[in-house]
Amino acid sequence: MASIVGGFVMPHEPGIFYMPRERWTEGQHRVMAAYGEIARRIGELEATAVVVVGADHYVLFGPGCLPSYLIGIGEVSGPYEKFAGIDQGAIPNHAPLAGHIARHGRDHGYDWAVAKVLRVDHSIGLPARVCALVNPSVRGVIPVYLASGVEPVISLRRAHQLGGALRAAVEAWDTDDRVVVIGSGGISHWVGMPQMGRVNEAFDHRVLDCVARGDSHGLLEMSDAEILEQGGNGAFEIRNFLCMMGALPGRTGRVLCYEHGEEWVTGLGFAEVLEPA
């Protein structure tokens, strides 16, 4: 059967990739090295498929349709934003596995919204381009969007449960695929609010510590009011982390990098969660 062999969390802050290399700060070099480390680890894990769990930013979806969770099962391209040195064309999807995840979920209480054609934004396009597709073993990237960027948001518990549904579907897939799951999101940031630019380092480390210890309960016990107060509306994206953790229940790992500074509007956290050999 197919298996999930590892998971990662990483930021998708667009400001990281707009900055030309000649203007990189020391922090920028450390951040880019963290992306490179995740790319290297995905290669070492010999991943054949990468599920990237991201957040819509009121761009792909709008007032007419705001799905709680959606999976791309067909043609994928992007990111739609232009970044120096980042391709915007087709992204290979592992469509057979993506379709299986949607069907398996529907048979087990998870009514996936699906997209047969999807042009992704930076939350999925950047991890796909920078960390996944640089590895020749990766046959495709499966995009998953959670309602974690725009209210009404999916509940923390449902996001975590959805990760379990991903795992169950992968393990019911009769191939030798090796799957990595990425939770893509910022930690503390206040999007479009008076506090925009503020970062709560203590909150960020609390979140990353939970990821590294495999402590999903430590995140699930937070209320949205607490997250909003301590981490801002942008921190609702920790739902994407919880989805990854649900796919690797109880697994521990390590923090790879944490940065914040004037270059960015969010705390930037990178971590790896390992599946036991």
C-alpha positions in Angstrom: 0.0 0.0 0.0 1.0 3.6 -0.3 2.3 5.4 2.8 2.9 8.8 4.3 6.6 9.1 4.9 7.0 12.6 6.3 5.5 16.0 6.9 6.6 19.6 7.0 5.4 23.0 7.9 6.6 26.1 6.1 5.6 29.7 5.5 4.3 31.1 2.2 5.0 34.8 2.8 5.1 36.3 -0.6 7.7 38.9 0.5 10.3 36.2 0.8 10.2 35.7 -3.0 9.8 39.2 -4.2 13.2 40.3 -2.7 16.0 40.0 -5.3 18.9 37.9 -4.2 21.4 40.8 -4.2 19.2 42.4 -1.4 18.9 39.3 0.8 19.6 39.9 4.5 21.3 37.3 6.7 17.8 36.3 7.8 16.7 35.9 4.2 19.7 33.6 3.6 18.6 31.5 6.6 15.0 31.3 5.4 16.0 30.2 1.9 18.4 27.6 3.4 15.4 26.2 5.3 13.4 25.8 2.1 16.5 24.1 0.6 16.7 21.8 3.6 13.1 20.7 3.1 13.6 20.2 -0.6 16.6 18.0 0.2 14.7 16.0 2.8 11.8 15.4 0.4 14.4 13.9 -2.0 15.9 11.8 0.8 12.5 10.5 1.6 12.1 9.4 -2.0 8.7 11.0 -2.1 6.6 10.3 -5.2 3.7 12.6 -4.3 3.5 15.7 -2.2 0.2 17.0 -0.7 0.4 20.7 -0.1 -2.3 22.1 2.3 -2.7 25.8 1.8 -5.1 28.7 2.5 -7.1 30.7 0.0 -6.6 34.4 0.3 -9.9 35.5 -1.1 -8.5 35.2 -4.6 -9.3 31.7 -5.9 -12.6 31.7 -4.1 -14.8 34.6 -3.2 -18.3 35.6 -1.9 -20.0 33.3 -4.3 -18.3 30.1 -3.1 -16.1 29.5 0.0 -15.4 25.8 0.3 -14.4 24.5 3.7 -11.9 22.1 2.1 -11.1 21.4 -1.5 -8.8 19.1 -3.4 -7.4 19.6 -7.0 -8.0 16.4 -8.9 -7.1 17.5 -12.4 -5.1 20.1 -14.2 -3.0 22.4 -11.8 -0.9 25.4 -12.6 0.5 28.4 -10.9 1.3 30.3 -8.8 -0.8 33.0 -10.4 1.4 35.7 -8.8 4.7 36.4 -10.6 7.9 35.9 -8.6 11.4 36.2 -10.0 12.7 32.8 -11.1 9.5 30.9 -10.3 7.6 29.2 -13.1 3.9 29.9 -13.4 3.0 27.1 -15.8 1.6 23.6 -15.3 2.2 21.8 -12.1 2.1 18.0 -12.4 -0.6 16.6 -10.3 -0.8 13.0 -9.0 -4.4 12.9 -10.4 -5.1 9.2 -9.8 -4.2 9.5 -6.1 -6.0 12.9 -5.7 -9.2 11.4 -7.2 -8.8 8.4 -4.9 -8.5 10.7 -1.8 -11.7 12.5 -2.8 -13.6 9.3 -3.4 -12.3 7.6 -0.3 -13.2 10.7 1.8 -16.8 10.7 0.4 -17.2 7.1 1.4 -16.0 7.9 4.9 -17.8 11.1 5.9 -15.6 13.7 4.2 -17.4 15.5 1.4 -14.6 17.0 -0.5 -15.1 19.9 -2.9 -13.1 19.2 -6.0 -11.5 21.2 -8.7 -10.8 19.6 -12.1 -8.9 22.7 -13.2 -7.1 24.8 -10.6 -4.7 27.7 -10.8 -3.1 27.9 -7.4 -1.8 30.9 -5.5 1.4 31.3 -3.6 0.3 29.2 -0.6 0.5 26.1 -2.7 2.5 27.2 -5.7 5.6 28.2 -3.8 6.0 25.0 -1.7 5.3 23.0 -4.9 7.9 24.8 -7.0 10.6 25.4 -4.4 10.5 22.2 -2.3 8.7 19.5 -4.1 9.2 19.6 -7.9 12.9 20.1 -7.6 13.1 16.4 -6.8 12.9 14.0 -9.8 11.2 11.3 -7.6 8.1 13.5 -7.2 5.6 12.6 -9.8 3.0 15.1 -8.8 1.8 17.7 -6.3 -1.8 17.4 -4.9 -3.2 20.8 -3.9 -5.5 21.0 -0.9 -7.2 24.2 0.2 -8.6 24.7 3.7 -10.8 27.6 4.7 -8.1 28.9 7.0 -7.4 32.3 5.5 -10.9 33.9 5.2 -13.8 33.6 7.6 -15.8 31.5 8.1 -12.9 29.2 8.8 -13.0 25.4 9.1 -12.7 24.4 12.8 -9.4 23.4 14.2 -10.7 19.9 15.0 -12.1 19.3 11.5 -8.8 20.4 9.9 -7.0 17.9 12.1 -9.6 15.2 11.3 -9.1 15.9 7.6 -5.5 15.0 8.0 -6.5 11.6 9.4 -8.8 11.2 6.4 -5.8 11.9 4.1 -3.8 9.3 5.8 -6.6 6.7 5.7 -7.0 7.3 2.0 -3.3 7.1 1.2 -3.0 3.8 3.1 -6.0 2.4 1.1 -4.2 3.2 -2.2 -2.8 0.0 -3.6 0.5 1.3 -4.9 4.0 1.9 -3.6 3.7 5.7 -3.5 5.6 7.5 -0.8 3.7 10.6 0.2 4.8 13.8 2.0 2.3 16.3 3.5 3.1 20.0 3.8 1.2 22.4 6.0 1.8 25.8 4.3 1.1 28.9 6.4 2.3 31.8 8.4 2.2 31.9 12.2 1.5 35.3 13.9 0.4 38.0 11.5 -2.4 40.5 11.4 -3.6 40.7 7.8 -5.1 44.1 6.9 -5.4 45.0 10.5 -3.9 48.0 12.5 -1.3 45.6 14.0 -0.1 44.5 10.6 3.7 44.0 10.8 3.6 42.9 14.4 4.9 39.4 15.3 4.3 37.5 18.6 7.5 35.4 18.9 6.3 33.6 22.0 3.1 32.5 20.2 5.1 31.4 17.2 7.4 29.2 19.3 4.5 27.7 21.2 3.0 26.6 17.8 6.3 25.2 16.5 7.0 23.4 19.8 3.6 21.7 19.5 4.4 20.6 15.9 7.9 19.3 16.9 6.5 17.4 19.9 3.5 16.0 17.9 1.2 17.7 20.4 -1.9 18.3 18.3 -3.9 18.7 21.6 -1.8 21.8 22.4 -3.1 23.5 19.3 -6.6 22.1 19.4 -7.2 23.5 22.8 -6.7 27.0 21.5 -9.9 29.0 20.8 -10.2 31.2 17.7 -10.5 34.2 20.0 -7.2 33.3 21.6 -5.5 32.8 18.3 -6.8 36.1 17.0 -5.6 37.9 20.1 -2.2 36.2 20.3 -1.4 35.6 16.7 -3.8 37.7 14.6 -6.2 36.6 11.9 -3.3 35.3 9.8 -2.6 32.7 12.5 -5.8 30.9 11.6 -3.5 29.3 9.0 -2.2 26.9 11.8 -5.2 24.8 10.6 -2.9 23.8 7.7 -0.3 22.6 10.3 -3.0 20.7 12.1 -4.1 18.9 8.9 -0.5 17.8 8.3 -0.2 16.6 12.0 -3.5 14.7 11.6 -1.9 12.8 8.7 1.1 11.9 11.0 -0.7 11.4 14.3 1.6 11.6 17.4 4.7 11.8 15.3 7.5 14.0 16.6 10.1 16.0 14.7 12.2 19.1 14.8 12.1 22.8 14.2 14.3 23.7 11.3 14.2 27.4 11.3 12.4 30.4 12.8 12.7 34.0 11.6 11.0 37.3 11.8 12.0 40.7 10.9 11.2 43.9 9.0 11.5 42.1 5.7 8.2 40.1 6.4 4.8 40.6 8.0 4.7 37.2 9.7 6.7 34.8 11.9 8.3 32.3 9.5 8.4 28.8 10.9 9.9 25.6 9.4 9.6 22.2 10.9 9.8 18.5 10.0 7.7 15.7 11.3 9.1 12.2 10.8 7.3 8.9 10.2 9.1 6.1 12.1 11.1 3.8 9.9 
